[in-house]
Structures are given as structure tokens and as C-alpha cells.
Amino acid sequence: MKIATVRSVCECQAKLGADVDEQCNALKGWAWDTRRRVYSAPATAKKVTDQRFDVGWMCPLCTRNVLRSFDVSALGYREERAAV
Ligand SMILES: [Zn+2]
């Protein structure tokens, strides 16, 4: 399975990250606060066109719904063994 990580920043300055598969489905999401503590952040991803997909996070620090668009061609996939 190939996985790519996308990153963004929430309006509250939390850093957001999510792993997506080749179909641009979100596998997991997380957030760091400014002290670099890690939180789980529910993430969803949706392919909008062949070129673009959107990732939405529920920020665990400020409860905002954060929506960011990413270019599919900008994703750097890495090979990862599927969890059994
Ligand atoms: Zn936030």
C-alpha cells in the first residue's frame, strides 16, 4: 500500500497532518500543538478532480473544521506494508 502524508496549519496555529492512500482516502489524522504534543485529529479526504483533493480535519485544539485543498501531483507516496 502506498501512503502519502499531507500537512497544514490550523487557524489556531496547531499543525495538522494526515496520511492518505492512493485513492486519496484519509487513513488517519493528527495535530501538534505549539509545545509539540500530539493529538489525534479526525480527518476525511475527498478527491475533487483528478488534480485536486480536499482534506478536512476536526482540529482537537480549537474544534474548528479545517478544509484544505491539495494537488494530487504534489503527493510523495511511500510504500508501506498494510496493517494486518
Ligand atoms: Zn485549531
PDB file of the backbone (N, CA, C, O) and the ligand in Angstrom, with CONECT records:
HET     ZN  A 101       1
ATOM      1  N   MET A   1       0.845  -1.186   0.000  1.00  0.00           N
ATOM      2  CA  MET A   1       0.000   0.000   0.000  1.00  0.00           C
ATOM      3  C   MET A   1       0.886   1.243   0.000  1.00  0.00           C
ATOM      4  O   MET A   1       1.883   1.319   0.718  1.00  0.00           O
ATOM      5  N   LYS A   2       0.497   2.213  -0.822  1.00  0.00           N
ATOM      6  CA  LYS A   2       1.255   3.461  -0.861  1.00  0.00           C
ATOM      7  C   LYS A   2       0.526   4.542  -0.078  1.00  0.00           C
ATOM      8  O   LYS A   2      -0.684   4.733  -0.196  1.00  0.00           O
ATOM      9  N   ILE A   3       1.307   5.228   0.715  1.00  0.00           N
ATOM     10  CA  ILE A   3       0.747   6.238   1.601  1.00  0.00           C
ATOM     11  C   ILE A   3       1.518   7.540   1.422  1.00  0.00           C
ATOM     12  O   ILE A   3       2.742   7.545   1.292  1.00  0.00           O
ATOM     13  N   ALA A   4       0.774   8.641   1.419  1.00  0.00           N
ATOM     14  CA  ALA A   4       1.401   9.958   1.389  1.00  0.00           C
ATOM     15  C   ALA A   4       0.896  10.750   2.585  1.00  0.00           C
ATOM     16  O   ALA A   4      -0.224  10.550   3.055  1.00  0.00           O
ATOM     17  N   THR A   5       1.734  11.644   3.064  1.00  0.00           N
ATOM     18  CA  THR A   5       1.357  12.481   4.194  1.00  0.00           C
ATOM     19  C   THR A   5       1.145  13.912   3.718  1.00  0.00           C
ATOM     20  O   THR A   5       1.979  14.466   3.001  1.00  0.00           O
ATOM     21  N   VAL A   6       0.040  14.497   4.115  1.00  0.00           N
ATOM     22  CA  VAL A   6      -0.202  15.915   3.819  1.00  0.00           C
ATOM     23  C   VAL A   6      -0.182  16.681   5.144  1.00  0.00           C
ATOM     24  O   VAL A   6      -0.546  16.160   6.198  1.00  0.00           O
ATOM     25  N   ARG A   7       0.251  17.920   5.049  1.00  0.00           N
ATOM     26  CA  ARG A   7       0.358  18.731   6.264  1.00  0.00           C
ATOM     27  C   ARG A   7      -0.249  20.104   6.034  1.00  0.00           C
ATOM     28  O   ARG A   7      -0.223  20.632   4.922  1.00  0.00           O
ATOM     29  N   SER A   8      -0.784  20.665   7.080  1.00  0.00           N
ATOM     30  CA  SER A   8      -1.292  22.022   7.001  1.00  0.00           C
ATOM     31  C   SER A   8      -1.240  22.636   8.400  1.00  0.00           C
ATOM     32  O   SER A   8      -0.753  22.013   9.344  1.00  0.00           O
ATOM     33  N   VAL A   9      -1.739  23.840   8.519  1.00  0.00           N
ATOM     34  CA  VAL A   9      -1.746  24.533   9.800  1.00  0.00           C
ATOM     35  C   VAL A   9      -3.150  25.075  10.030  1.00  0.00           C
ATOM     36  O   VAL A   9      -3.753  25.667   9.135  1.00  0.00           O
ATOM     37  N   CYS A  10      -3.653  24.871  11.219  1.00  0.00           N
ATOM     38  CA  CYS A  10      -4.964  25.390  11.585  1.00  0.00           C
ATOM     39  C   CYS A  10      -4.861  26.888  11.905  1.00  0.00           C
ATOM     40  O   CYS A  10      -3.772  27.408  12.148  1.00  0.00           O
ATOM     41  N   GLU A  11      -6.011  27.566  11.899  1.00  0.00           N
ATOM     42  CA  GLU A  11      -6.036  28.978  12.285  1.00  0.00           C
ATOM     43  C   GLU A  11      -5.539  29.192  13.713  1.00  0.00           C
ATOM     44  O   GLU A  11      -5.054  30.274  14.044  1.00  0.00           O
ATOM     45  N   CYS A  12      -5.656  28.175  14.556  1.00  0.00           N
ATOM     46  CA  CYS A  12      -5.184  28.299  15.941  1.00  0.00           C
ATOM     47  C   CYS A  12      -3.699  27.986  16.061  1.00  0.00           C
ATOM     48  O   CYS A  12      -3.167  27.926  17.169  1.00  0.00           O
ATOM     49  N   GLN A  13      -3.021  27.785  14.922  1.00  0.00           N
ATOM     50  CA  GLN A  13      -1.583  27.509  14.848  1.00  0.00           C
ATOM     51  C   GLN A  13      -1.214  26.078  15.162  1.00  0.00           C
ATOM     52  O   GLN A  13      -0.032  25.737  15.176  1.00  0.00           O
ATOM     53  N   ALA A  14      -2.198  25.231  15.415  1.00  0.00           N
ATOM     54  CA  ALA A  14      -1.885  23.807  15.534  1.00  0.00           C
ATOM     55  C   ALA A  14      -1.441  23.308  14.166  1.00  0.00           C
ATOM     56  O   ALA A  14      -1.959  23.737  13.135  1.00  0.00           O
ATOM     57  N   LYS A  15      -0.491  22.411  14.175  1.00  0.00           N
ATOM     58  CA  LYS A  15      -0.066  21.801  12.919  1.00  0.00           C
ATOM     59  C   LYS A  15      -0.871  20.534  12.707  1.00  0.00           C
ATOM     60  O   LYS A  15      -1.051  19.733  13.625  1.00  0.00           O
ATOM     61  N   LEU A  16      -1.355  20.363  11.480  1.00  0.00           N
ATOM     62  CA  LEU A  16      -2.217  19.234  11.160  1.00  0.00           C
ATOM     63  C   LEU A  16      -1.523  18.328  10.164  1.00  0.00           C
ATOM     64  O   LEU A  16      -0.810  18.792   9.274  1.00  0.00           O
ATOM     65  N   GLY A  17      -1.735  17.048  10.318  1.00  0.00           N
ATOM     66  CA  GLY A  17      -1.183  16.090   9.362  1.00  0.00           C
ATOM     67  C   GLY A  17      -2.186  14.979   9.115  1.00  0.00           C
ATOM     68  O   GLY A  17      -3.014  14.671   9.972  1.00  0.00           O
ATOM     69  N   ALA A  18      -2.102  14.381   7.936  1.00  0.00           N
ATOM     70  CA  ALA A  18      -2.954  13.237   7.635  1.00  0.00           C
ATOM     71  C   ALA A  18      -2.239  12.326   6.647  1.00  0.00           C
ATOM     72  O   ALA A  18      -1.504  12.781   5.771  1.00  0.00           O
ATOM     73  N   ASP A  19      -2.474  11.027   6.810  1.00  0.00           N
ATOM     74  CA  ASP A  19      -1.994  10.047   5.837  1.00  0.00           C
ATOM     75  C   ASP A  19      -3.133   9.732   4.879  1.00  0.00           C
ATOM     76  O   ASP A  19      -4.263   9.496   5.306  1.00  0.00           O
ATOM     77  N   VAL A  20      -2.834   9.729   3.583  1.00  0.00           N
ATOM     78  CA  VAL A  20      -3.844   9.371   2.585  1.00  0.00           C
ATOM     79  C   VAL A  20      -3.301   8.248   1.702  1.00  0.00           C
ATOM     80  O   VAL A  20      -2.096   8.156   1.467  1.00  0.00           O
ATOM     81  N   ASP A  21      -4.206   7.400   1.218  1.00  0.00           N
ATOM     82  CA  ASP A  21      -3.789   6.332   0.318  1.00  0.00           C
ATOM     83  C   ASP A  21      -3.867   6.819  -1.132  1.00  0.00           C
ATOM     84  O   ASP A  21      -4.134   7.994  -1.387  1.00  0.00           O
ATOM     85  N   GLU A  22      -3.634   5.907  -2.074  1.00  0.00           N
ATOM     86  CA  GLU A  22      -3.569   6.306  -3.481  1.00  0.00           C
ATOM     87  C   GLU A  22      -4.917   6.750  -4.041  1.00  0.00           C
ATOM     88  O   GLU A  22      -4.962   7.454  -5.050  1.00  0.00           O
ATOM     89  N   GLN A  23      -6.002   6.354  -3.408  1.00  0.00           N
ATOM     90  CA  GLN A  23      -7.322   6.825  -3.829  1.00  0.00           C
ATOM     91  C   GLN A  23      -7.705   8.112  -3.081  1.00  0.00           C
ATOM     92  O   GLN A  23      -8.840   8.581  -3.168  1.00  0.00           O
ATOM     93  N   CYS A  24      -6.747   8.662  -2.358  1.00  0.00           N
ATOM     94  CA  CYS A  24      -6.957   9.884  -1.589  1.00  0.00           C
ATOM     95  C   CYS A  24      -7.980   9.697  -0.474  1.00  0.00           C
ATOM     96  O   CYS A  24      -8.724  10.622  -0.148  1.00  0.00           O
ATOM     97  N   ASN A  25      -8.016   8.510   0.106  1.00  0.00           N
ATOM     98  CA  ASN A  25      -8.813   8.313   1.311  1.00  0.00           C
ATOM     99  C   ASN A  25      -7.934   8.617   2.525  1.00  0.00           C
ATOM    100  O   ASN A  25      -6.770   8.221   2.579  1.00  0.00           O
ATOM    101  N   ALA A  26      -8.504   9.319   3.486  1.00  0.00           N
ATOM    102  CA  ALA A  26      -7.739   9.607   4.691  1.00  0.00           C
ATOM    103  C   ALA A  26      -7.645   8.348   5.545  1.00  0.00           C
ATOM    104  O   ALA A  26      -8.649   7.680   5.793  1.00  0.00           O
ATOM    105  N   LEU A  27      -6.440   8.033   5.988  1.00  0.00           N
ATOM    106  CA  LEU A  27      -6.244   6.853   6.825  1.00  0.00           C
ATOM    107  C   LEU A  27      -6.186   7.232   8.293  1.00  0.00           C
ATOM    108  O   LEU A  27      -6.741   6.544   9.149  1.00  0.00           O
ATOM    109  N   LYS A  28      -5.512   8.328   8.570  1.00  0.00           N
ATOM    110  CA  LYS A  28      -5.504   8.835   9.943  1.00  0.00           C
ATOM    111  C   LYS A  28      -5.095  10.297   9.926  1.00  0.00           C
ATOM    112  O   LYS A  28      -4.465  10.773   8.981  1.00  0.00           O
ATOM    113  N   GLY A  29      -5.460  10.989  10.973  1.00  0.00           N
ATOM    114  CA  GLY A  29      -5.096  12.397  11.076  1.00  0.00           C
ATOM    115  C   GLY A  29      -4.586  12.696  12.468  1.00  0.00           C
ATOM    116  O   GLY A  29      -4.901  11.995  13.430  1.00  0.00           O
ATOM    117  N   TRP A  30      -3.792  13.748  12.560  1.00  0.00           N
ATOM    118  CA  TRP A  30      -3.242  14.110  13.860  1.00  0.00           C
ATOM    119  C   TRP A  30      -2.948  15.604  13.877  1.00  0.00           C
ATOM    120  O   TRP A  30      -2.984  16.275  12.845  1.00  0.00           O
ATOM    121  N   ALA A  31      -2.662  16.099  15.049  1.00  0.00           N
ATOM    122  CA  ALA A  31      -2.334  17.514  15.214  1.00  0.00           C
ATOM    123  C   ALA A  31      -1.260  17.642  16.278  1.00  0.00           C
ATOM    124  O   ALA A  31      -1.179  16.839  17.207  1.00  0.00           O
ATOM    125  N   TRP A  32      -0.435  18.674  16.121  1.00  0.00           N
ATOM    126  CA  TRP A  32       0.522  19.023  17.166  1.00  0.00           C
ATOM    127  C   TRP A  32       0.172  20.412  17.660  1.00  0.00           C
ATOM    128  O   TRP A  32      -0.198  21.282  16.871  1.00  0.00           O
ATOM    129  N   ASP A  33       0.288  20.623  18.951  1.00  0.00           N
ATOM    130  CA  ASP A  33       0.147  21.987  19.438  1.00  0.00           C
ATOM    131  C   ASP A  33       1.518  22.657  19.430  1.00  0.00           C
ATOM    132  O   ASP A  33       2.504  22.053  19.008  1.00  0.00           O
ATOM    133  N   THR A  34       1.581  23.902  19.893  1.00  0.00           N
ATOM    134  CA  THR A  34       2.831  24.653  19.807  1.00  0.00           C
ATOM    135  C   THR A  34       3.913  24.079  20.722  1.00  0.00           C
ATOM    136  O   THR A  34       5.091  24.402  20.574  1.00  0.00           O
ATOM    137  N   ARG A  35       3.512  23.231  21.663  1.00  0.00           N
ATOM    138  CA  ARG A  35       4.509  22.548  22.503  1.00  0.00           C
ATOM    139  C   ARG A  35       4.849  21.169  21.957  1.00  0.00           C
ATOM    140  O   ARG A  35       5.506  20.368  22.622  1.00  0.00           O
ATOM    141  N   ARG A  36       4.397  20.907  20.747  1.00  0.00           N
ATOM    142  CA  ARG A  36       4.695  19.669  20.036  1.00  0.00           C
ATOM    143  C   ARG A  36       4.100  18.439  20.693  1.00  0.00           C
ATOM    144  O   ARG A  36       4.604  17.329  20.518  1.00  0.00           O
ATOM    145  N   ARG A  37       3.036  18.630  21.443  1.00  0.00           N
ATOM    146  CA  ARG A  37       2.279  17.477  21.910  1.00  0.00           C
ATOM    147  C   ARG A  37       1.392  16.998  20.768  1.00  0.00           C
ATOM    148  O   ARG A  37       0.869  17.802  19.996  1.00  0.00           O
ATOM    149  N   VAL A  38       1.231  15.700  20.671  1.00  0.00           N
ATOM    150  CA  VAL A  38       0.479  15.137  19.550  1.00  0.00           C
ATOM    151  C   VAL A  38      -0.927  14.747  19.998  1.00  0.00           C
ATOM    152  O   VAL A  38      -1.119  14.165  21.065  1.00  0.00           O
ATOM    153  N   TYR A  39      -1.888  15.080  19.168  1.00  0.00           N
ATOM    154  CA  TYR A  39      -3.286  14.721  19.407  1.00  0.00           C
ATOM    155  C   TYR A  39      -3.812  13.984  18.189  1.00  0.00           C
ATOM    156  O   TYR A  39      -3.340  14.185  17.070  1.00  0.00           O
ATOM    157  N   SER A  40      -4.779  13.144  18.419  1.00  0.00           N
ATOM    158  CA  SER A  40      -5.485  12.526  17.298  1.00  0.00           C
ATOM    159  C   SER A  40      -6.488  13.536  16.738  1.00  0.00           C
ATOM    160  O   SER A  40      -7.216  14.173  17.500  1.00  0.00           O
ATOM    161  N   ALA A  41      -6.531  13.686  15.411  1.00  0.00           N
ATOM    162  CA  ALA A  41      -7.452  14.638  14.779  1.00  0.00           C
ATOM    163  C   ALA A  41      -8.203  13.905  13.669  1.00  0.00           C
ATOM    164  O   ALA A  41      -7.594  13.526  12.668  1.00  0.00           O
ATOM    165  N   PRO A  42      -9.502  13.700  13.823  1.00  0.00           N
ATOM    166  CA  PRO A  42     -10.254  13.006  12.775  1.00  0.00           C
ATOM    167  C   PRO A  42     -10.109  13.725  11.444  1.00  0.00           C
ATOM    168  O   PRO A  42     -10.315  14.936  11.367  1.00  0.00           O
ATOM    169  N   ALA A  43      -9.760  12.996  10.401  1.00  0.00           N
ATOM    170  CA  ALA A  43      -9.558  13.601   9.088  1.00  0.00           C
ATOM    171  C   ALA A  43     -10.375  12.856   8.043  1.00  0.00           C
ATOM    172  O   ALA A  43     -10.529  11.637   8.111  1.00  0.00           O
ATOM    173  N   THR A  44     -10.888  13.594   7.091  1.00  0.00           N
ATOM    174  CA  THR A  44     -11.563  12.995   5.942  1.00  0.00           C
ATOM    175  C   THR A  44     -10.951  13.592   4.692  1.00  0.00           C
ATOM    176  O   THR A  44     -10.519  14.744   4.691  1.00  0.00           O
ATOM    177  N   ALA A  45     -10.915  12.804   3.623  1.00  0.00           N
ATOM    178  CA  ALA A  45     -10.350  13.304   2.374  1.00  0.00           C
ATOM    179  C   ALA A  45     -11.280  12.943   1.229  1.00  0.00           C
ATOM    180  O   ALA A  45     -11.938  11.902   1.244  1.00  0.00           O
ATOM    181  N   LYS A  46     -11.323  13.817   0.244  1.00  0.00           N
ATOM    182  CA  LYS A  46     -12.218  13.603  -0.889  1.00  0.00           C
ATOM    183  C   LYS A  46     -11.550  14.123  -2.143  1.00  0.00           C
ATOM    184  O   LYS A  46     -11.074  15.257  -2.194  1.00  0.00           O
ATOM    185  N   LYS A  47     -11.524  13.276  -3.148  1.00  0.00           N
ATOM    186  CA  LYS A  47     -10.951  13.686  -4.415  1.00  0.00           C
ATOM    187  C   LYS A  47     -11.964  14.570  -5.137  1.00  0.00           C
ATOM    188  O   LYS A  47     -13.113  14.171  -5.324  1.00  0.00           O
ATOM    189  N   VAL A  48     -11.553  15.744  -5.536  1.00  0.00           N
ATOM    190  CA  VAL A  48     -12.465  16.683  -6.178  1.00  0.00           C
ATOM    191  C   VAL A  48     -12.359  16.559  -7.693  1.00  0.00           C
ATOM    192  O   VAL A  48     -13.372  16.471  -8.387  1.00  0.00           O
ATOM    193  N   THR A  49     -11.137  16.553  -8.197  1.00  0.00           N
ATOM    194  CA  THR A  49     -10.883  16.308  -9.612  1.00  0.00           C
ATOM    195  C   THR A  49      -9.682  15.369  -9.683  1.00  0.00           C
ATOM    196  O   THR A  49      -9.177  14.945  -8.643  1.00  0.00           O
ATOM    197  N   ASP A  50      -9.218  15.037 -10.875  1.00  0.00           N
ATOM    198  CA  ASP A  50      -8.014  14.215 -10.998  1.00  0.00           C
ATOM    199  C   ASP A  50      -6.800  14.937 -10.437  1.00  0.00           C
ATOM    200  O   ASP A  50      -5.822  14.302 -10.042  1.00  0.00           O
ATOM    201  N   GLN A  51      -6.861  16.234 -10.400  1.00  0.00           N
ATOM    202  CA  GLN A  51      -5.713  17.025  -9.979  1.00  0.00           C
ATOM    203  C   GLN A  51      -5.754  17.436  -8.513  1.00  0.00           C
ATOM    204  O   GLN A  51      -4.722  17.729  -7.910  1.00  0.00           O
ATOM    205  N   ARG A  52      -6.946  17.456  -7.952  1.00  0.00           N
ATOM    206  CA  ARG A  52      -7.090  18.114  -6.668  1.00  0.00           C
ATOM    207  C   ARG A  52      -7.903  17.272  -5.701  1.00  0.00           C
ATOM    208  O   ARG A  52      -8.867  16.612  -6.090  1.00  0.00           O
ATOM    209  N   PHE A  53      -7.512  17.302  -4.458  1.00  0.00           N
ATOM    210  CA  PHE A  53      -8.354  16.690  -3.438  1.00  0.00           C
ATOM    211  C   PHE A  53      -8.359  17.559  -2.191  1.00  0.00           C
ATOM    212  O   PHE A  53      -7.428  18.319  -1.927  1.00  0.00           O
ATOM    213  N   ASP A  54      -9.425  17.422  -1.448  1.00  0.00           N
ATOM    214  CA  ASP A  54      -9.605  18.207  -0.242  1.00  0.00           C
ATOM    215  C   ASP A  54      -9.445  17.319   0.986  1.00  0.00           C
ATOM    216  O   ASP A  54      -9.891  16.172   1.000  1.00  0.00           O
ATOM    217  N   VAL A  55      -8.818  17.851   1.991  1.00  0.00           N
ATOM    218  CA  VAL A  55      -8.708  17.155   3.264  1.00  0.00           C
ATOM    219  C   VAL A  55      -9.344  18.022   4.337  1.00  0.00           C
ATOM    220  O   VAL A  55      -9.047  19.211   4.456  1.00  0.00           O
ATOM    221  N   GLY A  56     -10.213  17.411   5.105  1.00  0.00           N
ATOM    222  CA  GLY A  56     -10.852  18.123   6.215  1.00  0.00           C
ATOM    223  C   GLY A  56     -10.400  17.529   7.534  1.00  0.00           C
ATOM    224  O   GLY A  56     -10.351  16.310   7.698  1.00  0.00           O
ATOM    225  N   TRP A  57     -10.073  18.400   8.469  1.00  0.00           N
ATOM    226  CA  TRP A  57      -9.705  17.958   9.812  1.00  0.00           C
ATOM    227  C   TRP A  57     -10.683  18.551  10.819  1.00  0.00           C
ATOM    228  O   TRP A  57     -11.214  19.645  10.628  1.00  0.00           O
ATOM    229  N   MET A  58     -10.901  17.815  11.877  1.00  0.00           N
ATOM    230  CA  MET A  58     -11.558  18.398  13.032  1.00  0.00           C
ATOM    231  C   MET A  58     -10.434  18.693  14.007  1.00  0.00           C
ATOM    232  O   MET A  58      -9.882  17.780  14.621  1.00  0.00           O
ATOM    233  N   CYS A  59     -10.095  19.963  14.152  1.00  0.00           N
ATOM    234  CA  CYS A  59      -8.955  20.316  15.000  1.00  0.00           C
ATOM    235  C   CYS A  59      -9.289  20.009  16.458  1.00  0.00           C
ATOM    236  O   CYS A  59     -10.273  20.529  16.984  1.00  0.00           O
ATOM    237  N   PRO A  60      -8.483  19.168  17.124  1.00  0.00           N
ATOM    238  CA  PRO A  60      -8.787  18.803  18.513  1.00  0.00           C
ATOM    239  C   PRO A  60      -8.485  19.932  19.497  1.00  0.00           C
ATOM    240  O   PRO A  60      -8.898  19.871  20.655  1.00  0.00           O
ATOM    241  N   LEU A  61      -7.772  20.956  19.048  1.00  0.00           N
ATOM    242  CA  LEU A  61      -7.363  22.020  19.964  1.00  0.00           C
ATOM    243  C   LEU A  61      -8.357  23.167  19.999  1.00  0.00           C
ATOM    244  O   LEU A  61      -8.549  23.786  21.046  1.00  0.00           O
ATOM    245  N   CYS A  62      -9.000  23.464  18.856  1.00  0.00           N
ATOM    246  CA  CYS A  62      -9.922  24.598  18.837  1.00  0.00           C
ATOM    247  C   CYS A  62     -11.293  24.202  18.285  1.00  0.00           C
ATOM    248  O   CYS A  62     -12.191  25.040  18.208  1.00  0.00           O
ATOM    249  N   THR A  63     -11.462  22.940  17.901  1.00  0.00           N
ATOM    250  CA  THR A  63     -12.706  22.358  17.383  1.00  0.00           C
ATOM    251  C   THR A  63     -13.145  22.934  16.030  1.00  0.00           C
ATOM    252  O   THR A  63     -14.258  22.658  15.583  1.00  0.00           O
ATOM    253  N   ARG A  64     -12.295  23.723  15.375  1.00  0.00           N
ATOM    254  CA  ARG A  64     -12.632  24.175  14.019  1.00  0.00           C
ATOM    255  C   ARG A  64     -12.633  22.991  13.052  1.00  0.00           C
ATOM    256  O   ARG A  64     -11.917  22.007  13.238  1.00  0.00           O
ATOM    257  N   ASN A  65     -13.448  23.119  12.032  1.00  0.00           N
ATOM    258  CA  ASN A  65     -13.320  22.228  10.885  1.00  0.00           C
ATOM    259  C   ASN A  65     -12.421  22.914   9.885  1.00  0.00           C
ATOM    260  O   ASN A  65     -12.737  23.996   9.390  1.00  0.00           O
ATOM    261  N   VAL A  66     -11.304  22.288   9.589  1.00  0.00           N
ATOM    262  CA  VAL A  66     -10.303  22.889   8.715  1.00  0.00           C
ATOM    263  C   VAL A  66     -10.330  22.149   7.385  1.00  0.00           C
ATOM    264  O   VAL A  66     -10.152  20.932   7.346  1.00  0.00           O
ATOM    265  N   LEU A  67     -10.552  22.881   6.293  1.00  0.00           N
ATOM    266  CA  LEU A  67     -10.582  22.265   4.974  1.00  0.00           C
ATOM    267  C   LEU A  67      -9.446  22.833   4.140  1.00  0.00           C
ATOM    268  O   LEU A  67      -9.310  24.049   4.003  1.00  0.00           O
ATOM    269  N   ARG A  68      -8.639  21.952   3.591  1.00  0.00           N
ATOM    270  CA  ARG A  68      -7.502  22.383   2.768  1.00  0.00           C
ATOM    271  C   ARG A  68      -7.510  21.595   1.468  1.00  0.00           C
ATOM    272  O   ARG A  68      -7.850  20.412   1.442  1.00  0.00           O
ATOM    273  N   SER A  69      -7.130  22.269   0.394  1.00  0.00           N
ATOM    274  CA  SER A  69      -7.015  21.606  -0.905  1.00  0.00           C
ATOM    275  C   SER A  69      -5.553  21.270  -1.187  1.00  0.00           C
ATOM    276  O   SER A  69      -4.648  22.040  -0.866  1.00  0.00           O
ATOM    277  N   PHE A  70      -5.348  20.112  -1.787  1.00  0.00           N
ATOM    278  CA  PHE A  70      -4.001  19.692  -2.149  1.00  0.00           C
ATOM    279  C   PHE A  70      -3.975  19.259  -3.599  1.00  0.00           C
ATOM    280  O   PHE A  70      -4.972  18.777  -4.138  1.00  0.00           O
ATOM    281  N   ASP A  71      -2.826  19.437  -4.220  1.00  0.00           N
ATOM    282  CA  ASP A  71      -2.622  18.994  -5.593  1.00  0.00           C
ATOM    283  C   ASP A  71      -2.154  17.539  -5.563  1.00  0.00           C
ATOM    284  O   ASP A  71      -1.184  17.201  -4.884  1.00  0.00           O
ATOM    285  N   VAL A  72      -2.849  16.693  -6.300  1.00  0.00           N
ATOM    286  CA  VAL A  72      -2.508  15.261  -6.290  1.00  0.00           C
ATOM    287  C   VAL A  72      -1.059  15.048  -6.718  1.00  0.00           C
ATOM    288  O   VAL A  72      -0.367  14.196  -6.161  1.00  0.00           O
ATOM    289  N   SER A  73      -0.596  15.816  -7.703  1.00  0.00           N
ATOM    290  CA  SER A  73       0.762  15.615  -8.221  1.00  0.00           C
ATOM    291  C   SER A  73       1.832  15.993  -7.202  1.00  0.00           C
ATOM    292  O   SER A  73       2.999  15.635  -7.361  1.00  0.00           O
ATOM    293  N   ALA A  74       1.437  16.712  -6.162  1.00  0.00           N
ATOM    294  CA  ALA A  74       2.413  17.132  -5.160  1.00  0.00           C
ATOM    295  C   ALA A  74       2.623  16.072  -4.079  1.00  0.00           C
ATOM    296  O   ALA A  74       3.487  16.222  -3.215  1.00  0.00           O
ATOM    297  N   LEU A  75       1.833  15.005  -4.133  1.00  0.00           N
ATOM    298  CA  LEU A  75       1.945  13.985  -3.096  1.00  0.00           C
ATOM    299  C   LEU A  75       3.177  13.129  -3.302  1.00  0.00           C
ATOM    300  O   LEU A  75       3.449  12.679  -4.415  1.00  0.00           O
ATOM    301  N   GLY A  76       3.913  12.906  -2.248  1.00  0.00           N
ATOM    302  CA  GLY A  76       5.044  11.997  -2.310  1.00  0.00           C
ATOM    303  C   GLY A  76       4.670  10.695  -1.620  1.00  0.00           C
ATOM    304  O   GLY A  76       4.610  10.620  -0.393  1.00  0.00           O
ATOM    305  N   TYR A  77       4.418   9.664  -2.431  1.00  0.00           N
ATOM    306  CA  TYR A  77       3.992   8.388  -1.856  1.00  0.00           C
ATOM    307  C   TYR A  77       5.181   7.562  -1.414  1.00  0.00           C
ATOM    308  O   TYR A  77       6.245   7.578  -2.033  1.00  0.00           O
ATOM    309  N   ARG A  78       4.970   6.844  -0.330  1.00  0.00           N
ATOM    310  CA  ARG A  78       5.963   5.885   0.128  1.00  0.00           C
ATOM    311  C   ARG A  78       5.280   4.533   0.270  1.00  0.00           C
ATOM    312  O   ARG A  78       4.085   4.448   0.554  1.00  0.00           O
ATOM    313  N   GLU A  79       6.050   3.496   0.071  1.00  0.00           N
ATOM    314  CA  GLU A  79       5.494   2.139   0.184  1.00  0.00           C
ATOM    315  C   GLU A  79       5.378   1.783   1.648  1.00  0.00           C
ATOM    316  O   GLU A  79       6.320   1.964   2.419  1.00  0.00           O
ATOM    317  N   GLU A  80       4.221   1.276   2.028  1.00  0.00           N
ATOM    318  CA  GLU A  80       4.043   0.886   3.422  1.00  0.00           C
ATOM    319  C   GLU A  80       3.263  -0.396   3.482  1.00  0.00           C
ATOM    320  O   GLU A  80       2.277  -0.571   2.767  1.00  0.00           O
ATOM    321  N   ARG A  81       3.697  -1.280   4.321  1.00  0.00           N
ATOM    322  CA  ARG A  81       3.020  -2.564   4.436  1.00  0.00           C
ATOM    323  C   ARG A  81       1.663  -2.350   5.086  1.00  0.00           C
ATOM    324  O   ARG A  81       1.554  -1.675   6.109  1.00  0.00           O
ATOM    325  N   ALA A  82       0.639  -2.923   4.489  1.00  0.00           N
ATOM    326  CA  ALA A  82      -0.703  -2.765   5.033  1.00  0.00           C
ATOM    327  C   ALA A  82      -0.788  -3.438   6.404  1.00  0.00           C
ATOM    328  O   ALA A  82      -0.242  -4.521   6.615  1.00  0.00           O
ATOM    329  N   ALA A  83      -1.461  -2.797   7.301  1.00  0.00           N
ATOM    330  CA  ALA A  83      -1.662  -3.382   8.622  1.00  0.00           C
ATOM    331  C   ALA A  83      -2.562  -4.601   8.499  1.00  0.00           C
ATOM    332  O   ALA A  83      -3.593  -4.554   7.829  1.00  0.00           O
ATOM    333  N   VAL A  84      -2.172  -5.689   9.145  1.00  0.00           N
ATOM    334  CA  VAL A  84      -2.960  -6.929   9.030  1.00  0.00           C
ATOM    335  C   VAL A  84      -3.897  -7.031  10.212  1.00  0.00           C
ATOM    336  O   VAL A  84      -4.654  -7.996  10.317  1.00  0.00           O
TER     337      VAL A  84
HETATM  338 ZN    ZN A 101      -7.234  24.564  15.582  1.00  0.00          ZN2+
END
